[in-house]
């Protein structure tokens, strides 16, 4: 079932959601769903002085404890 920014019921964990239109390949992030989606409630990308995509980072990233 789609609901605004988030799609629910599409992931392995029914309590998870992913942000529609945001894909993520960072598998060691706590918000990575195991496929290709971010399950954070929101993401922050910066820094504000970035001039190209290689200057940007996902400030929401949190490393998984493995």
C-alpha positions as CSV (number, residue, x, y, z in Angstrom):
1,X,0.0,0.0,0.0
2,X,1.5,3.4,-1.0
3,X,1.1,6.2,1.4
4,X,2.7,9.6,0.5
5,X,6.5,9.6,0.6
6,X,6.6,6.0,2.0
7,X,5.8,2.7,0.5
8,X,4.7,0.1,3.2
9,X,4.3,-3.6,2.8
10,X,6.9,-3.9,0.1
11,X,9.8,-5.0,2.3
12,X,10.7,-8.2,4.1
13,X,9.9,-6.5,7.5
14,X,6.3,-5.4,7.5
15,X,7.1,-2.7,10.1
16,X,9.7,-1.1,7.7
17,X,9.1,1.4,5.0
18,X,11.2,3.0,2.4
19,X,11.3,6.5,1.0
20,X,9.8,6.4,-2.5
21,X,12.4,7.5,-5.1
22,X,15.4,7.0,-2.8
23,X,17.6,4.1,-3.5
24,X,20.6,3.1,-1.4
25,X,23.5,0.7,-2.0
26,X,25.2,1.3,1.4
27,X,24.5,-2.2,3.0
28,X,26.4,-1.4,6.2
29,X,24.0,1.4,7.1
30,X,21.3,0.7,9.8
31,X,18.7,2.2,7.5
32,X,19.4,-0.1,4.5
33,X,16.6,-2.6,4.1
34,X,18.8,-5.4,2.7
35,X,17.8,-4.8,-0.9
36,X,18.2,-1.2,-2.3
37,X,16.1,1.0,-0.1
38,X,16.5,3.5,2.7
39,X,14.2,3.0,5.7
40,X,15.0,6.2,7.6
41,X,12.1,8.5,8.3
42,X,13.9,11.2,6.4
43,X,17.4,11.8,5.0
44,X,19.8,14.7,5.2
45,X,22.2,15.2,2.4
46,X,25.0,17.8,2.5
47,X,27.2,19.7,2.9
48,X,25.6,23.0,1.8
49,X,28.7,24.1,0.0
50,X,28.8,21.0,-2.4
51,X,29.5,21.8,-6.0
52,X,29.0,18.3,-7.5
53,X,27.7,14.9,-6.6
54,X,31.1,13.7,-5.4
55,X,31.1,16.5,-2.8
56,X,27.9,15.2,-1.2
57,X,27.3,12.8,1.7
58,X,24.3,11.2,3.4
59,X,24.4,12.7,6.8
60,X,21.7,10.3,7.9
61,X,24.1,7.3,7.5
62,X,24.7,5.2,10.7
63,X,26.9,2.2,10.5
64,X,25.5,-1.2,11.5
65,X,27.0,-3.0,14.5
66,X,28.1,-6.2,12.9
